[in-house]
Amino acid sequence: MFDASTGSGFHAVQLRRAGFDVTACDGSPTMVRRAKANFASRGLDIPIICSDWRDLDPQQLGRFDAVLCLGSSICHLFEQSERVEVLQRFRQLLRPGGVLLIDQRNFQAILNGRFAASGRYYYCGKTAKVTLGEVNPSLCEFVYTFADGACYTLRVFPIQPEQLRVEMQMAGFFMPRSFGDFKHVYDPMSTDFIIHQAELFRGDSRRNMS
């Protein structure tokens, strides 16, 4: 399993504890150092690399049964061409029959004035508050305020769920399915996060395409 946006390593730790073989990755040297420290403090030997997604090489890394891109990380890419290129790279890392899982904030609801941050599934806890800054069809700002008074603004592209599904198909994935807050049947206007799942057909000869 390849955790493509490991951040502090939370998901990689949970997956390893659940019995999965995990390779972690992040593009930020700071986050890679933090994840390494978190792995070591828990006595877990989880391989981790620091790499831009577009530089991921299946010839070096091998191929995986699953690729995860969590934390709404794909929304850091503002151009469709960049997202499709990265999705193609993820596809190249998958074995035939492999699964891609991507999550994202529900920008369909946000752009319609229905922002939700329930904390039921993501960003649980009482030490941080999430509000919106500037929101328009090409930019969404999340403002994180912490208990110690610190404030951090995150700027991402507000890709709508249907658009991301189309881009997954453009990258060679077939019939991606979506879940709202982990439910297959959901109200798109009252859901915090959308999770997309796509699989490679067994025998997919296109997995080696550049």
Helices and strands as residue ranges (DSSP letters): E 2-3, H 10-17, E 23-26, H 29-41, E 48-50, G 53-55, H 58-61, E 64-69, G 73-76, H 80-92, E 94-105, H 107-111, E 128-136, E 139-146, E 151-156, H 161-170, E 174-180, E 193-199, G 205-208
